[in-house]
Amino acid sequence: MNNLPNTNYNYDPARVQEIQGFLDHIATIIRDNPGLYVNKDIVYRELCKWGIKNTDLGADYQGYNIGALFNMWSQRFRNHKNIDVFCSPDWPYFCQFVNNYSAPAHNIKLYLSLDKEHIFEGANQLFDFVNSLGIKHQSKIGKQIRSDGIVIRLDYRDVDSAKKIIDFINSNPYIRAGMNRVNPFLPSIKGVGYMIESGISYNSEIAEQVSNYLNILKQQGKCFGNVEEFRQFVEQNAYHKEVISTLNKACTGGFSKVYKEQPSNNGLTADQKYNLFMDAMKATLRKYGLEQVKTAVYSAVAKGDYRYFTNGDRAVKYRSALKSNISPTEMGRMIYSTLETSVGSKNISRELPRNVEKFCNVLFMNAQALVLDEICNVTIENHSIDQVRAALAEFATIGRTDKFSRYVKGSRDGVNYRDMIARMDRNRIVELIRASLALKGKTLNSNDMYELISAYAYTLDLGRYAQNNQVEGLSRKAL
């Protein structure tokens, strides 16, 4: 990509080229594999190896396996002060380097990628330096060479330590010689990825946005996208303001400014509280479904009871984080503010249950529609368009899920898609289909459920859906 997008947005040319290159790479995979639904897991795997050298790829074309080094690091640092190096049986993919720090919801997160020739000694020199300063941190090295192979978490107020680590990396000739590029969606300071996290996996969120964006283009009969369109897509569809702001920093080259954007006090900022709330709801949605989210939000606001949110994972414990940082009153204000913007103050009810219902529908209808797309695309890939029509009809009418595929073809280790569809409200399947069609720029002037299902199935069947904005004459015979 030689020219910047035709926009007044203050892009960084080099970073735009990198992001465009990755978008084109994924678009090419989609184009060359018409029967494959390129979901966020596939995008994430490609992102992990983006920018690393060909010599760092293993026989499976994934990053070279360095798991044998884990024990060597553990032995080398065994008697060192200020560091505990170990590989947990509950988290065997990573070797952890920790000094008296249990990562809270908000951290400075530094990313570094080293090639296989430099990873062992480079990590030794890096953590020797960090230890010499007594910096509190929670860090990890992945089992494969990847674009985010080394991750260092620091307290979000400890900007001074982050600067010292970045300066050390750039003044160390051995480490510099082995550095790979970090992934292009990360803000970067002197080749080191830098961001403020709030309990989400930014790379995973970006992978999901890339998958959704390019698959929607495919369903519109297009193939290759562009950075400006993608950035606007993320601004409109990402739950987390953190994802939007971090991507914008990556696009604009606003790297040095990141230093200055720390909270000014010991508490969370308003944006950080909002992000935490969104994170907790999204995690609960993914695990338990939309109705559980509504119950969780209502119980928290009305009763101060946070137990219906999922408890989260290693990165953040949502229940305790919400209880410690967001009062029921603050949560209620967030709901009111969101509804005031989206539906107008005149349409806000005096009854909390109705407001919670509207709030969750406003936030998550599109998200649920995209999840439905993913479930149905897997069913088409494994079976046929007729199968997905029948599966949707049976789920909408009698709640049966057995005609949907359970797993991605050839895998039994991933998401169970029947469990995901079962957590959706079958009485709202028509709304979700309409939402999905709207995301793809399509409308259907019909209230017939079977006609909607047929139209929706066509949008997912290898781009064979008509390109016009009005869908007419689609019959229910296939059902």
N, C-alpha and C positions, 0 to 999 in steps of 0.2 A: 504494500500500500504506500504509494509515493506522496499522496496529498492528504492533508487533514480533512476531516468532514467539513462540509459547508455549514458552519455554525459559529456563533460568537463564543462558544465555550473555550476556555483557555487550555487547550490540550498540550501535552508533552509529545512531540513528534516521535521520539524513539519508543516511548512506552506504547503509543497508539499502534505502531507497527508490530510490536510484540503481541499485544492483545488481538489485533486483527489476524495475525498469523495463527494464533490458537483457535480463534473462531472459525477460520477457514479450514483448519485441520479437522475439527469436529464435524463441520459441514460436509467435508469430503468423505468422512466415514459414513455419515448418514446417506449421502448420495450413492456411494458405492456398495452399500449394504441395505437395499430397500426393504428386506424382510426383517431387519433388526431394529428394535426400538432402542435408541441410544439414550439410556436413562442416566441419572446423575452419578450412579456408581461407575459407569463406563467413562463418563467425562472426568470424574475424580481420578481414576487410574491414569488417564492420559495427562491430567494436570500434574500428577505426582512425578511423572518422568519427563515433563516438558522442560527443555533447557539443559538436561544432563547429557553427557557425552555418550556416543554409541558404545564406547568401550566399557561404560558403566551399566550397560544392559545385560541381563542374564539370558540364558537360553530361551526363556519364556517371554522375552522382550519386555520384561518388567525390570525394575532396578536390581542391580547386582546384590545378592544376599550377603550381608556382613554379620549375620547372627553369631558366627564363631568368635567375633571380637567382644561380645558381651561379657563373657567370663574373663577375658584378658583385661578389660577395663575394671571389672570388679576386683580382680587381684591387684592391679596396679594402684588403685586408690584405697585399698583396704585399710591402710594405717594412716591415711591423710586426715588432717583436721578439716572441719568445715564442709565435709562432703560425705554423702552416703550413696554409693553406686550399687545398683541391684537390678535384677530382672524379676518382676513379680509373676508368679504362676497364673494370676488372674489377668495379666496384661503382658503376655509373652512377646508381643511384637516389638516392644520398646525396651531399651536399657535406660533406666532412670538415674539422674544425677540430681541430688537434693541437698540443700543446706538449710535446715531449720525454717522451711517455708511450706505452708499448706495453701495452695493457690486459692484465693477467694473468687468471687464472681468477676472481678475486674482486675486485669493485669496488663502490663506491658508485655508484648510477645515479640521476640526476635527470632527470625528465621535465617538459617545458614545452610547451604548445600556444599558438601565437599565430595570430590571424586574418590574412587576406591583406593587410589594410591596414597591419598593424603588424609583420609578420614580418621585413621587410628591415631597417628601422631598429631594431626591437627586438633583433634578433640582433646588429646592430652594437654597440649599447650594452652588451648582455650580455657579448660577448666582449672588448670594450674593457676592461670592468671586470675580467674574469677575467685578461686579459693584464697589467693594471696591477699585479696581485698576484703575477704569475709562477707561477700555479697550474699544476701539471702535470695534463694532462687529455687524453682522447681523446673527441671529441664529433662529432656529426653532425646534419644537418638533412635531412629527407626531401624528396622531390621534389613531394609533395602536402601540402596542409594536412591534418593529422590529429591525433588526440588525443595522440599521442606524437611530435609533429613535431620537437621539439628534444630530443636526448638527450645528457647530459654524463656521462662516466665519470671517476671519480676513484679514487685508491688507497683501499682499504677502511678504511685507518687515518686518512685525511685528513678527519676529521669537521669539523674547524674550517673548512676551505675550503668544505665543503658548506653549513655554517651561513651563512657570509658570502655565498655565492651566493644562497641562499634569501632572506636578509634584503635583499640588493640588489634582487632581483626585486620584493619586496613594498614596497620604499620608492621604486620607480621608477614614477611615474604613467603614463608612456607605455607601458611594458610591461604594467602592470596593466590599462590600458584595452583592450588587445588580447588578454587571456588568455581562452582557452577552457578548459573543464573537462578535466582529464585523465581517462582512463577509470576507471570506478568501482571496478575491482578492484585499483587501485594504492593503497597507503597514500599519504597526502597531507599535506604540511606547508605550510600557508598557500597552498594551491592548486598546489603543486609536487609532482609525484610523486616518491617517495623509496623506494628499496629497496636491499638488498644482493644482488648477483647472483653466481652461481657458474658462469658459462659457458652458461647456458640462456637462451632467450627466454621470460621469464615470460608475456608477453602471448600468445605462441603456445601455451604450455602451458595457460593459462586458456581460450583458444579451444577447444582440444581437449577439455578437461573439460566446457565448456558444451555442445559438440556431442554428446559421449557421453551426458551426463546427460539432455538433452532428447530425444534420439533413443530412449533406453531408455524414457523416459516414454511416448513415442509408441507404441512397441511394446507397452507395457502398457495401451494404450487411453486414456492420459491426454494432457494437453496442457501446461498451465501448472504450473510448479514453484514452489518458494519458496526463500528464501535459506538458511534453516537446513538444509533437506534437501540443497541444493546444497553447502553447506559440509561437511556430513557425507560426502556423496558424494566430494568432493575428498580429504578426510582418509583415506577408505578406498581410493581408487584412484590418487591421484597418486604417482609414484615419488619425487618430490623433496620433501624436508622444507621446502626453501625455498619451494616453491609453497604448501604448506599454511600455513606461518607467515606468509607475505606476505599471503595472502588473509585470514587471521584478523586481522592488523593492520588491513587495509582495513575489515573488517566491524565491528571494535570501536572504531575511531577511536583506536587506540593510536599516534598519530602521533609525539608527542613522545618516546615510549619508544624509538623507532627509533634515536635518537641514542646511546642507552646500550648498544646491543646489538652492539658491535664486538668482534672478537677482541682478547684482551688481550696477545697476543704476536705476533711476526713470522711464526709458522707458522700453518697452518690448524687450526681447531678440529676436534674429532671429527665434529661435524655437517657441517662443510664438506668434510671428507674423504669422508664417506659420500655426500654430494650429488655430489661429483666422480665417485666410483665409479659411482653410479646414472646420471649423465649420460653417462659413457663407454659403459656397457652399452647404454643406450637408443639412443644414436646408432649404435652398432654393429648393434644389432637392426634398426633402421630401414633401414640401408644394406645389411647382409649377411645378416640372418636369425638365428634363435635358435641354430642349431648353431655359427655363428661366435662368438657370445657365449660359449657354453660352452667353445670352444677357447681363446678369449682369456683367460677367467678362469682356466682350468686352467693355461695356459702361464705366466701371470703369477705365480700362487701357487706352482706346482711348480718353475718354472725361472727366475723373475725376468725373463721374456721378455714385454714388453708390445706387441710389434709386431702382434699379431692384433686389437687394438682399432683402430677407425677412427681416422684421424689428425685428424678433426674439421674445423673451419672457421676463419674469421677470429677468431671469438670466443675459442676455446680450442683448443689442440693437445692432444688427450686423451692421446696416448702419452707425450709429454714431461711433461705435468702429472701423470699417474699415477706415472711413474717418479720424479719429483722429490718427490712428496708422500706417496705411499702405498707402504710396503714390502710385499713378499710376505707377511710375517708379519701385518701389519695387515690386509691384504685377507683373509687366511685367518680372522682373528678376526671380521671383519664377516660372513663367510659363516656361521661357527659361531653367532654371535649371532642372525642372522636365522633360521636353522634351529631354534635352541633355542626361539625365540618361536613359530614357525609350526608345527613338527611335533613338538616335544618332544625333549629330550636323548636319550631312549631310542631314538629313531628316527634318530639321527645315526650315520652309518657311520664306521668307521676308515679307509675308503678315500676318498681325495680325489676321484677321478673321480665316484663315486656322490654325494658331497656337493655337488659342483659341479652335477651333473645336477638334484638336488632343489632346490638353491638357485635355479637359473635357472628351473625350472618354477614354483616358488612365486612368484617375482617377475613372470614374464612370461606366464603362461598367460592371464590376463585381458586383458593387453595384446594378445596375439596374437589372442584371440577378438574384440576390438574392431576390429582390423585386418581380420580376416575379414569382419566385418559391413560394413565400409566397402567392401571389394572386391565383395561380393555385392550390396550396395545399388546400386552403380554398374551392375552387370550387369542387375539388375532394371529400373532406370531406363532403360537403353539398349535392353533386349530384353524379357524377361518372366520370370515366376516359373519357368516350365518350363525356360527357358534356364539359370537358376542351379542348378536341380536337376540337370540333365544335366551342367553344368560341374563341380559338386561331386562327382558320382558318377565322372566320368572322371578327375578329379584324384586322388581317393582310391584308385581301382583301378589306373590305368595311368600316372598322373603327368602327363596332358595338361592344358594350361592354355589352349588356344586358344578354348574356349567362353566364357571370362571376357572381359568388356570390357577393352580396353587402356587407354582414357582416359575421363574424364568427357565426356558428350555435348557436342559442339560445341567441344571443346578438344583440342589436341595438344601442349600445353606443360606439362602438369602431371605428376603421378605416373603411372608406367606400372604399372597394377594387375596385369598378367600377370607382370611381373617380381617384384612383391611376393608373389604367391601361389606363384610358383616357388621362392621362398626358404623356404617353409614345409615342414615334414616331412609328406608326404602320409600317412604311417602314423599320424600323431597327429591327423588331421582330425576324427575322432569325439570325441576329448577336447576339441578346441577348440569343437566344436558344443555339447557338453554344458556347457562353461564359459560360452558365450554364452547358452544357455538359462537357466543358473543366474543370470547377471547380470540377466536379465529376470524372475526369479521363477518360471521354468517348470522342470518336471521331466518326464522321459519314462522310464517303466519298460519299456524295450526295449533289446535289444542289437543290433537289426537296423539296419545302417548306412543302408539306404535309407529306413527309417521315420524315423530321426533326421534325415536330410537333408530329407525332406519336411516334418517338423515345424519344423525350423529355417527353411526357406524361407517357411513361413507367417508366422513371426514378423517377417519382413522385408518382407512383401508388403502394404504400405500399411495395416498395423494390422488385417488380416483374421484374424489368428491368434486362436484361442479364448482367452478371458480366464481360464479355470480353471487351476489349478496342475498338473493331470494331463492329459496329452495322450493321447487314446485313439483308436483306429480309423483312424489316418492310413495310407493305403495307399501302395504303391510303383507304382501304375499309371501315374502321370505320368512315371515314368522310362523 
